[in-house]
Amino acid sequence: MHNPHAAGFLFGLHLLLVGYFVLGVDDVVLLGANFGGG
């Protein structure tokens, strides 16, 4: 079965991992804090 929600989640997770390696840990943490309402 194809679950679009699961696919979207995996896609977002993939982008997060790519961003993690490309931008570095600090930038990703700051970005996460901004989206987290911090």
trRosetta pair geometry for C-beta under 8 A, 3 or more apart (Angstrom, degrees):
i j d omega theta_ij theta_ji phi_ij phi_ji
2 7 7.0 11 -176 -41 85 130
3 6 3.9 56 92 14 116 112
3 7 6.4 169 90 -15 59 84
4 7 5.4 -53 -143 39 35 114
4 8 6.1 38 156 -22 67 104
5 8 5.7 -52 -148 35 30 111
5 9 6.4 32 151 -20 63 106
6 9 5.5 -53 -149 35 33 114
6 10 6.3 31 154 -16 66 105
7 10 5.8 -55 -147 39 30 108
7 11 6.2 33 152 -21 64 108
8 11 5.6 -53 -145 36 30 114
8 12 6.3 30 155 -18 64 106
9 12 5.8 -55 -148 38 29 110
9 13 6.2 30 152 -19 64 107
10 13 5.5 -53 -145 38 32 114
10 14 6.3 38 152 -24 64 103
11 14 5.6 -50 -149 32 30 114
11 15 6.6 30 152 -16 63 103
12 15 5.7 -52 -149 36 33 111
12 16 6.3 37 150 -23 65 105
13 16 5.4 -51 -149 34 33 116
13 17 6.4 33 153 -18 65 103
14 17 5.8 -54 -150 36 31 109
14 18 6.3 30 152 -17 65 106
15 18 5.6 -54 -146 38 32 112
15 19 6.1 32 155 -18 66 108
16 19 5.7 -55 -146 39 28 111
16 20 6.2 38 151 -30 62 105
16 28 7.5 95 -167 -149 76 123
17 20 5.3 -48 -148 28 32 119
17 21 6.7 20 158 -9 64 103
18 21 6.3 -63 -153 40 30 100
18 22 5.8 16 156 -11 68 117
19 22 5.7 -61 -132 46 29 105
19 23 5.2 0 179 6 71 118
19 27 7.9 -120 166 105 93 109
19 28 5.8 130 123 -98 100 105
19 31 7.5 -69 154 58 139 162
20 23 7.1 -47 -110 48 12 89
20 24 7.9 -59 -179 126 42 4
20 25 7.0 30 -163 -93 80 53
20 28 5.0 19 -105 -70 65 163
23 27 3.8 -105 155 80 115 138
23 28 5.7 135 81 -49 121 81
23 31 7.6 38 115 -16 163 138
24 27 5.2 85 64 13 85 103
24 28 7.0 -161 91 -6 41 93
25 28 6.0 -68 -152 40 29 108
25 29 6.2 28 156 -21 68 110
26 29 5.8 -58 -149 35 29 111
26 30 6.4 26 155 -16 65 107
27 30 5.8 -56 -149 38 32 110
27 31 6.1 33 153 -21 66 108
28 31 5.5 -53 -144 38 32 113
28 32 6.2 34 154 -20 65 106
29 32 5.7 -53 -147 37 29 112
29 33 6.4 32 152 -22 63 105
30 33 5.6 -52 -149 33 32 113
30 34 6.5 34 152 -21 64 102
31 34 5.7 -52 -153 32 32 112
31 35 6.6 22 154 -9 65 106
32 35 5.9 -59 -146 43 32 104
32 36 5.8 33 154 -23 67 114
33 36 5.5 -58 -141 39 28 114
33 38 3.9 -66 -179 67 84 134
34 38 6.6 -77 -71 64 25 79
